[in-house]
Amino acid sequence: MMQKWACTACDYVYDPDLGDPDEGVEPGTPWGEVPETWECPECGMGKDAFEPLEE
């Protein structure tokens, strides 16, 4: 299982197993390969607003 990342602004969780197909991030894409231009689909914050989610 890959590391999940949580948005510190809205608590959206990026799950690499699901990706974000609506924004061109295919399922199975690890966080390090998510484009720097990607934004949180819930609130629009950038990747720098995300922190690793503690399991």
Beta strands, then each sheet from edge to edge (+ up, - down):
strand 1: 5-7
strand 2: 13-14
strand 3: 50-52
sheet 1: 2+ 1- 3+
end
